[in-house]
Each structure stands twice: as structure tokens, then as C-alpha cells.
Amino acid sequence: RPYRPQTNGMAERFNRRLAEALRGHPASGKNAGRNRFTDHAQRDAFLFNFVELYNQTRLLCLDHKAPAELLAKLSGHNTKAGMLGENS
């Protein structure tokens, strides 16, 4: 649920895992010291794959459930349907 300290911890965990994954991705391009991707499409593909895998990974902090599995059970303002209304 949003707006709780536990949720902030989950967001921090996601950010930490993303940073670890980025450190494991080799630097490339003419600015190899700063850039890990040659273009935006390569970066977007990496992030999309990371998020897809992360959302399917069962986590101990979520009682061995995947984030996507728990999100599917929620309704309200923190889902797209809740933000746009049921008919949108």
C-alpha cells in the first residue's frame, strides 16, 4: 500500500537492485566512463527487461510473492484503473 514506511523501504530496495544491475552492465560508447548504453533504445530495453524480471521475482519481504502478483490484487488510486476511473 502506498504512503507507508514499508512501501518506502520496498522502493529503496528496488532502487538498490537496479543500481546493482546497472553496475553489472558494461560501459560502452565514447563516454564509457559515464554512459553504460550507446543510445536511449538500448537503455530503455535494459530497463524494461529489468522491471519485467523484478516484477516476476518472488521476494521474501512480500511473503514469497511476486510484486506483479500482489499488484494485480489491488484496486484504488495506486493502479491505472484507480487513477483513470473504472470506465477509462
N, C-alpha and C positions, 0 to 999 in steps of 0.2 A: 504494500500500500504506500502511496506517496506521502510526503511530508512527515516522515518518521525518521528518527536517528538510524534505525536498522536499514532503511532504504538508502540513506546516505552512505552507509558502510558498503552496501552492495554496489553502489555506483563507484565508490573508490576502488573496490576490488576489480570491477570491470576495467577501470582506467589503468590499474596496475598491470593486469593481464594484457591489455592492449599495448602498453609500453614495453612489456617483456617480448611480445610478439614482434614489435617494430625493431627492437634491438637485435632480434634474431634474423631480421631481413637484411640482406647485404646492401650496402650503399652502392649507388650507381649514378652514372651521368657525370657531367663536367664539374658539378658541385658535390662530388661524392662525400665530402666531409659533412655536408649539411642535408643533402637530399638522399632519400632511400628509393625514390621512384623516378623513372625517366619522364613520366607525364602524368597528368591527372587521371587518365583512364586506368593506368596501372595501379595507382594509389586507390582509386575507387573500387577496383576489382579486389584488391587485397583486403580493404575494409569490409566489403560485402561478404567475402568468404569468412573473415574472422568473426563477424557478427552472426552469420548463419551457424558456424560451428559452435560458438559460445552459447547461443540460444538453444542448441540441441544437446549440450553437455549437462549431465546430471551433476548437481552441486551439493556438497554436504550441507552447506548453510541453508539450502532450500529443501532439506529432508530428502535428499537424493532424487529431486525432481528437476527437470529442465526449466529454465526461465520461460521459454515459449509455452511449455505445458501449463504453467501457473498463470501466465498472462491470458491464455485462452479462456480461463475460468472467470476472469474479472470482467466487470462491466462498470460503467461510470465515466467520470471525467478524464481518467488516465488512459482511456482507449480511444481509438479513432472514432468508433461509433458513439462513444460518450461525448466527444468534443463536437462532432458534427450533427448529432441527433440521430435517432434510430432510422429515420427516413432518408438520410443523405447518403 
